[in-house]
Amino acid sequence: MATTLKPVDAVIVGFGWTGAIMGQQLADAGLDVLALERGPWRDTSTDFATGFAQDELRYMWRHHLFQNVSDDTLTIRNNTSQTALPMRHLGSFLLGTGVGSGGVHWNGQIWRFLPSDFLTKSHNEQRYGKKSVTDYDLTVQDWGVTYEELEPHYNSFDVLCGTSGKAGNLNGQVQPGGNPFEGSRSAEYPTPPMPQTYGPTLFGKAAAELGRHPFPHPTGNLSQPYVNNLGAQLGACTYCGFCEKFGCGNYSKASPQTTVLPYLMAKPNFTLRTECEVLKVELSPDKKQATGVTYVNSAGEEFFQPANIVILSSYILQNVRLLLLSGIGTPYDPATGQGVVGKNYAYQTMSSVNVFFDDKLINPFIGAGALATVVDDFNGDNFDHSGLGFIGGAYIAGMVTGGRPIEMIYTPQGTPAWGKAWKHAAAKNYLRSFSLSVHGSCMSHRGNYLDLDPTYRDIHGRPMLRMTFDFTDNEHKMSDYLTDRAAEIAKAMNPREIKLNRRIGSWSVVPYQTTHNTGGAIMGDSPANSVVNKYLQSWDVHNVFSMGAGAFPQNAGYNPTGTLAALAYMSAQAIVQQYLKQPGPLVQA
Amino acid sequence: MDKPKLDRRHFLLGSAVAATAGVAGALGAKVHDGELGAPPRTYQGGVPWQEGLADAPPGVSGTDYKFFTAAEREFIEAAVSRLIPNDEVGPGAVEANVPFFLDRQLAGPFGRGDHYYLGGPWAKGAPEQGYQSRFSPAQMYRAAIGAINKYTHANHNGADFAKLSEDERDALLKDFEAGKVQLEDGVDAKAFFTMLLQNTKEGYFSDPIYGGNKDMGAWKMIGFPGAHYDYREWVSRHGEPVPFPPVGFKGRPGWNSET
């Protein structure tokens, strides 16, 4: 039986980026805060020190920092006519666990979504007609929050991370050297952009010759030392080429460990418990309020932790499952379109173009997670979609994040995967090739959703989450169009040859694509179309707040972390400034 | 033979292990092992200082085989020597010691399927649903090697796979890759081939601490300098050859030596 513990003001479920941000914000407001993390404590000097951090086998291929799926995974299928089967091995996305979670092994790509991205339905309807947002059974929505409302909170995350970059739009004025398409920023980046290596430089030159607008990728791999607003110190990146899938041994990549924890862990009103997995949010008899959470620790002991506020800050797949298991909100039914929890699951539509030179040494091992030159000319609604048959877009990045040889050897079109021909192609091309990444949006679709699996159960006996997902024709058309735009830039670099890796066929769980899962606990302006309001507060249970990319009603053509962090800051501000004074719905339904 | 030397990398790894051993006492086990679940802990009042608890990489030692039988080892050498053959361009998988790497991987947590969900029920599923076998990797290798030899016995005059010519082995491997061969004992030939090829490349290109990539030959072949830490002075030197010879976690031959 569960042991009942001493009540706390706020319990935080999951301790990655949003858990750390909420912990800091709520503890600073004087609340007694407890964070529960199902994985272990992790820190730079113990878990990914410089002496052994650059280990491709251990971290990437043996999943040393990732969620171990052996006792808890999810089930997957492309559509409702299939039987979902367990994801038995990580592939398409690499789930985090432990303190810092995905914030430890991310690339550090820090983006803001475009102002029009928050108005996916109304903006596209207005410009391209009503059909543009319902073609292919799309179920896109507006977010219920605007870029302008989020801007100060985007800025808070930049100040926390020390983001390196160059503003392209400062207080409404377009700036040379930055992204001219971005929404207006209230401040320049805290640190200057990283200097670019050879590959990204060649990309930028070719893109400019074609009339595109290249700029350095905004990055949480810092170009110079930085002390943030919490007194945490970050060092300059050394370009070792082991960012994504790895922890940074050099305190150069913004993570909860490098930006928040030294400050937060010292606060007397903050407590962290590791190896504690929340099983369920407990509700009052009328189901209008949460009374706390039930969790089980790695010793098998079960506890009830009473709390006035419950912050769900685990990864989106866990957050959505917890909502479903706890009976918070009505589950989505794809047959009727009714219900909201699990609705509008989306992903990221990725493709790439490899470029091969004879005469240029790219030296791909000199890299960093967000070391890239980017063009944003074909992202969101930065270009006219008339007659194209799709909405959305992608950024195109000439990107060299590293040259890790098990994962990142590019071979020309037609090269077999093994044998002498493969070996010779690897030896010839490794130093002289790199890849352009096409990082595309993914609109929401009536048939793409999350629910509880009827068959498979986790180690605690709870139903696993079931993911039903496939790319729609909108995504295929967008990705083909964008991949062609990337190929134009690739050709303009005058390489020996290029290889197009188009987004073909159904979504597969096997090849790594990106850990940008979104939706399922979406935000909006009404309980009829969303799970949470603009402050990430549950419409149904007012003291439950659900963080993360689960709130995205569809996914834009950018990496999600900047936006989900901004949403967390906005939520924290609303809790501190409004909710604590008068607990109840922050938006009237 | 080289006499043992204490170079910088040995020192870095060794000090982590030595400090750990001091805490663990006679057991000699690692106190901090990121793969092993930890007891529940409560943290309050600051970032904990965990001296000597570095989660050092689980390198291998010795030269003996722990998983493959002699016959299985013959199969593996015959297969991986075709996946990555030896020639003047660079080492083959056998020359890079990939069979030994595979043996130690299969004898350890990877072989046990530590990061696989293997619970039932089991269905074949669509290709997009990925690995759906009940076998752990070690079970898969053992079953597949047996099933492939059964197949070659029936189709190649009673010969083991290892006794076939290079061309015959290449043809069979291509058929496995394409999913054209039905094997017995519940083995999915394509799933096994996919795993074998991936693991072979892992052994070829991973840090030598895991037993493959002998003398960093695979890194030398492509020009990867290994686990270098700082390239700052090279960021703006576009197109220049980076002259560093490869370095692994335990340094490189000749580092700190008398020569």
Interface residues (C-beta under 8 A of the other chain):
Chain A: P40 W41 D43 S45 T46 D47 A49 T50 G51 F52 Q54 D55 E56 L57 R58 W61 R62 H63 H64 L65 F66 N68 V69 S70 D71 T73 I76 R77 N78 Q82 T83 L85 P86 M87 R88 H89 L90 G91 P195 Q196 T197 Y198 T201 A236 T238 Y239 C240 G241 G249 N250 L261 P262 M265 A266 P268 F270 T271 L272 R273 T274 E275 C276 N297 S298 A299 E301 K360 L361 N363 F365 I366 G403 P405 I406 I409 A417 W418 G419 K420 W422 K423 H424 A426 A427 Y430 L431 T455 Y456 S506 W507 S508 V509 V510
Chain B: R9 L12 L13 A16 H32 G34 E35 G37 A38 P39 P40 R41 T42 Y43 Q44 G45 G46 V47 P48 Q50 L53 A54 D55 A56 P57 P58 R82 L83 I84 P85 D87 V89 G90 P109 F110 G113 D114 H115 Y116 Y117 L118 G119 P121 A123 G125 A126 P127 E128 Q129 G130 Y131 Q132 S133 D170 L173 E177 L197 Q198 T200 K201 E202 F205 S206 D207 Y210 A218 W219 M221 I222 G223 F224 P225 A227 H228 Y229 D230 Y231 R232 W234 V235 S236 H238 G239 E240 P241 V242 F249
